[in-house]
């Protein structure tokens, strides 16, 4: 119990220090967060006006598409509060910063997760996700009940862990390869671009990648399907509607085991 309280106190100290650092210049912090919000909004605006002209995309109307995007942005906003260190882990290894973590009397992954958080990205992405949810949730025909609220929260939790597992796996590869920027671009950022749309509209090869390789479909498409029940769900097993939280936990544990195994092969890169 005492050790748990010590850990929670340390997390609080880390968080307070990081927030002071990121928000040292308040006007600049607001403008940067707003810049992220506006940058990400441009793609949504294009989709919005496109669907106003063409009505639907494979049966998904404009508000259903906004709801789909909202899940993607909300999960990333939460994700980046905890996994900024994994997103930027390649730089940490190449600069020799990881060596300092090794010398400290705390778990390595604990330090990487809690010593930094991209608050600008979290506010920008998270704020956009919440805005899209508020705009769309009342117009997509969802009758919110206790079980649907619980499902939604579990889906957010699972979506964060799925993306966290991808970040952790790609971060671990830096132990072997030092530079994994291209892999991150391919397996996360490019895959995330596809995830903003119903997976059913893509070629079968892309669907396989989005469901079985980098499972972004479980971050927003299948959770949205659980709540909206669109006709294109008929192409997939109904079991997929319930897998997001379980898949998130399983993938993160697998990525963590890969991380623990790979640490024995770490060699300092200097600075």
Wavefront OBJ file of the C-alpha trace (Angstrom):
o trace
v 0.000 0.000 0.000
v 2.811 2.367 0.913
v 4.653 1.549 -2.305
v 1.466 2.198 -4.296
v 1.035 5.584 -2.633
v 4.670 6.391 -3.403
v 4.122 5.569 -7.079
v 0.967 7.700 -7.227
v 2.813 10.580 -5.561
v 5.628 10.279 -8.110
v 3.126 10.257 -10.983
v 1.603 13.416 -9.538
v 5.019 15.088 -9.310
v 5.868 14.103 -12.899
v 2.508 15.375 -14.174
v 2.736 18.683 -12.310
v 6.293 19.283 -13.553
v 5.404 18.433 -17.153
v 2.337 20.666 -17.146
v 4.388 23.570 -15.776
v 6.887 23.021 -18.568
v 4.329 22.824 -21.374
v 2.216 25.717 -20.087
v 5.036 28.011 -18.997
v 3.978 30.496 -21.666
v 0.183 30.407 -21.498
v -0.667 32.357 -24.647
v 1.789 30.300 -26.681
v 0.334 27.086 -25.212
v -3.218 28.119 -26.146
v -2.170 29.074 -29.679
v -0.255 25.830 -30.218
v -3.155 23.724 -28.987
v -5.494 25.715 -31.223
v -3.117 25.207 -34.152
v -3.285 21.431 -33.668
v -7.091 21.627 -33.434
v -7.351 23.665 -36.653
v -4.799 21.542 -38.517
v -6.706 18.352 -37.794
v -10.039 20.054 -38.484
v -9.153 20.752 -42.120
v -9.525 17.097 -43.115
v -12.851 16.881 -41.300
v -14.123 19.994 -43.078
v -13.267 18.452 -46.463
v -15.158 15.269 -45.553
v -18.101 17.297 -44.264
v -18.569 19.344 -47.450
v -17.930 16.318 -49.659
v -20.707 14.372 -47.951
v -23.044 17.347 -48.147
v -22.718 17.026 -51.921
v -22.718 13.220 -52.250
v -25.032 12.502 -49.289
v -23.478 9.226 -48.052
v -20.302 7.149 -48.191
v -21.235 3.491 -48.490
v -24.353 4.212 -46.453
v -22.651 6.438 -43.843
v -24.092 9.948 -43.703
v -22.177 13.047 -42.670
v -23.009 12.861 -38.956
v -22.190 9.145 -38.764
v -18.833 9.911 -40.357
v -18.215 12.663 -37.793
v -19.045 10.197 -35.023
v -16.535 7.744 -36.529
v -13.856 10.442 -36.568
v -14.700 11.476 -33.002
v -13.634 8.088 -31.648
v -10.335 8.352 -33.475
v -9.521 11.814 -32.105
v -10.717 11.209 -28.546
v -8.628 8.028 -28.208
v -5.544 9.747 -29.609
v -6.010 12.713 -27.272
v -5.912 10.334 -24.300
v -3.199 8.172 -25.837
v -0.704 10.968 -26.256
v -0.960 11.988 -22.586
v 0.532 8.621 -21.619
v 2.544 7.505 -24.639
v 4.390 10.597 -25.855
v 7.612 9.017 -24.588
v 6.997 5.962 -26.772
v 6.110 8.105 -29.781
v 9.459 9.922 -29.425
v 11.444 6.942 -28.132
v 13.710 6.770 -31.179
v 15.138 10.192 -30.365
v 15.549 9.171 -26.716
v 17.644 6.155 -27.739
v 19.727 7.945 -30.357
v 20.521 10.854 -28.025
v 21.600 8.545 -25.212
v 18.721 9.722 -23.015
v 17.558 6.151 -22.460
v 20.809 5.474 -20.593
v 19.758 7.979 -17.921
v 16.478 6.107 -17.434
v 18.388 2.846 -16.953
v 20.419 4.358 -14.113
v 17.377 5.567 -12.184
v 15.729 3.376 -9.514
v 12.387 3.158 -11.309
v 10.913 0.917 -13.974
v 12.018 1.904 -17.469
v 8.571 1.847 -19.043
v 7.143 3.748 -16.072
v 9.661 6.535 -16.631
v 9.146 6.678 -20.387
v 5.373 6.919 -20.003
v 5.272 9.506 -17.204
v 8.255 11.793 -17.820
v 6.611 13.538 -20.768
v 3.198 14.214 -22.275
v 2.379 16.191 -25.417
v -0.320 18.395 -23.928
v -0.696 20.471 -27.096
v -1.539 17.383 -29.164
v -3.735 16.008 -26.373
v -5.797 19.198 -26.134
v -5.950 19.713 -29.901
v -6.902 16.142 -30.822
v -8.993 15.502 -27.724
v -10.808 18.810 -28.049
v -11.626 18.080 -31.685
v -12.824 14.585 -30.777
v -15.131 15.933 -28.063
v -16.444 18.617 -30.429
v -17.207 16.034 -33.137
v -18.921 13.823 -30.560
v -21.113 16.662 -29.320
v -22.038 17.647 -32.873
v -22.820 14.120 -34.053
v -23.954 11.989 -31.096
v -27.446 13.484 -30.916
v -27.990 13.179 -34.679
v -26.998 9.585 -35.433
v -29.962 7.870 -33.822
v -28.212 6.427 -30.786
v -30.514 5.960 -27.811
v -28.027 6.286 -24.979
v -28.556 3.865 -22.109
v -26.380 2.713 -19.226
v -25.031 -0.309 -21.111
v -24.199 1.800 -24.184
v -22.390 4.385 -22.085
v -20.375 1.606 -20.425
v -19.607 0.087 -23.829
v -18.512 3.480 -25.175
v -16.122 4.028 -22.255
v -14.698 0.513 -22.611
v -14.255 1.102 -26.345
v -12.308 4.294 -25.617
v -10.148 2.365 -23.137
v -9.534 -0.427 -25.655
v -8.839 1.998 -28.491
v -6.204 3.784 -26.419
v -4.518 0.473 -25.518
v -4.538 -0.777 -29.126
v -2.726 2.349 -30.285
v -0.495 2.234 -27.210
v 0.480 -1.322 -28.124
v 1.451 -0.184 -31.623
v 3.534 2.642 -30.140
v 5.205 0.258 -27.676
v 5.981 -2.315 -30.367
v 7.475 0.315 -32.693
v 9.406 1.870 -29.795
v 10.868 -1.524 -28.929
v 12.139 -1.918 -32.486
v 14.389 1.099 -31.836
v 16.441 -1.148 -29.566
v 17.383 -3.189 -32.623
v 17.202 -0.659 -35.468
v 17.803 2.758 -33.803
v 15.806 4.522 -36.536
v 12.219 3.407 -37.143
v 10.652 6.600 -38.462
v 9.635 4.998 -41.756
v 8.043 2.024 -39.992
v 6.123 4.369 -37.705
v 4.926 6.349 -40.718
v 3.797 3.174 -42.479
v 2.276 1.201 -39.621
v 0.805 4.012 -37.548
v 0.378 7.391 -39.233
v -0.620 6.072 -42.663
v -2.871 3.406 -41.141
v -4.514 6.095 -39.007
v -5.415 8.061 -42.130
v -7.431 5.076 -43.410
v -9.066 4.661 -39.985
v -11.077 7.846 -40.355
v -13.311 6.132 -42.897
v -15.510 3.012 -42.806
v -13.167 0.078 -43.356
v -15.778 -1.492 -45.650
v -15.066 1.027 -48.432
v -11.501 -0.180 -48.957
v -9.962 -2.989 -51.004
v -9.920 -6.351 -49.266
v -6.138 -6.165 -48.739
v -6.467 -2.882 -46.832
v -9.360 -4.293 -44.795
v -7.176 -7.239 -43.763
v -4.420 -4.843 -42.717
v -6.804 -2.641 -40.739
v -8.409 -5.592 -38.947
v -5.643 -8.171 -38.492
v -2.264 -6.400 -38.834
v -2.621 -2.869 -37.438
v -6.140 -3.215 -36.019
v -7.351 0.376 -36.285
v -10.787 -0.938 -37.274
v -11.249 -1.886 -33.616
v -10.376 1.644 -32.475
v -13.383 3.313 -34.090
v -15.142 1.340 -36.866
v -16.423 -1.657 -34.885
v -17.258 0.397 -31.757
v -19.203 2.798 -33.992
v -20.926 -0.185 -35.605
v -22.010 -1.465 -32.201
v -23.814 1.829 -31.602
v -25.017 2.568 -35.154
v -25.588 -0.913 -36.677
v -24.906 0.076 -40.280
v -25.655 -2.374 -43.086
v -22.013 -2.827 -44.110
v -21.366 -4.610 -40.791
v -22.926 -7.709 -42.397
v -19.550 -8.374 -44.063
v -17.867 -9.049 -40.697
v -18.427 -11.416 -37.749
v -20.663 -9.914 -35.062
v -18.048 -10.928 -32.495
v -15.869 -8.050 -33.747
v -18.303 -5.601 -32.140
v -17.269 -6.736 -28.655
v -13.523 -7.281 -29.034
v -12.058 -3.775 -28.669
v -11.371 -3.772 -24.879
v -10.130 -7.375 -24.866
v -7.976 -6.855 -27.951
v -6.493 -3.709 -26.428
v -5.432 -5.534 -23.261
v -4.068 -8.570 -25.135
v -2.093 -6.535 -27.674
v -0.626 -4.288 -25.007
v 0.466 -7.266 -22.903
v 2.090 -8.858 -25.972
v 3.866 -5.603 -26.803
v 5.000 -5.332 -23.183
v 6.428 -8.875 -23.245
v 8.279 -8.009 -26.460
v 9.616 -4.891 -24.724
v 10.829 -6.832 -21.678
v 12.470 -9.484 -23.861
v 14.190 -6.904 -26.071
v 15.727 -4.891 -23.232
v 18.437 -7.514 -22.794
v 19.709 -6.646 -26.293
v 19.935 -2.907 -25.718
v 23.289 -1.303 -26.448
v 23.939 2.362 -25.787
v 24.146 4.494 -28.922
v 25.982 7.333 -27.190
v 24.961 10.922 -27.963
l 1 2 3 4 5 6 7 8 9 10 11 12 13 14 15 16 17 18 19 20 21 22 23 24 25 26 27 28 29 30 31 32 33 34 35 36 37 38 39 40 41 42 43 44 45 46 47 48 49 50 51 52 53 54 55 56 57 58 59 60 61 62 63 64 65 66 67 68 69 70 71 72 73 74 75 76 77 78 79 80 81 82 83 84 85 86 87 88 89 90 91 92 93 94 95 96 97 98 99 100 101 102 103 104 105 106 107 108 109 110 111 112 113 114 115 116 117 118 119 120 121 122 123 124 125 126 127 128 129 130 131 132 133 134 135 136 137 138 139 140 141 142 143 144 145 146 147 148 149 150 151 152 153 154 155 156 157 158 159 160 161 162 163 164 165 166 167 168 169 170 171 172 173 174 175 176 177 178 179 180 181 182 183 184 185 186 187 188 189 190 191 192 193 194 195 196 197 198 199 200 201 202 203 204 205 206 207 208 209 210 211 212 213 214 215 216 217 218 219 220 221 222 223 224 225 226 227 228 229 230 231 232 233 234 235 236 237 238 239 240 241 242 243 244 245 246 247 248 249 250 251 252 253 254 255 256 257 258 259 260 261 262 263 264 265 266 267 268 269 270 271
